[in-house]
Amino acid sequence: MNPESFFEWCLLIAIASVAVSQVLAMVRLVKGPNTGDRILALDTMVINAIGLIVLLGVAEGSEVYFEGALIFAMLGFVSTVAYARFKLRGDIIE
């Protein structure tokens, strides 16, 4: 087995694993018994999406995907914190 095909197989397995993790987090988002579980599932989905973007960047060999993943990570973090503060305190800005 040559190294290129081994690398491609590893990328496919990684993408499939993160995709399955994304689907399971979506199930928890829909089924979650309380709001805290849904917030954590949404944050997990953001992390999985970042992983998929990075894996796509590795597969394509383009650096643009990595910059997009960084922007998505910052927006995902801020939105998760804002939503958690809203659910705990009722407002985002004090």
Beta strands, then each sheet from edge to edge (+ up, - down):
end
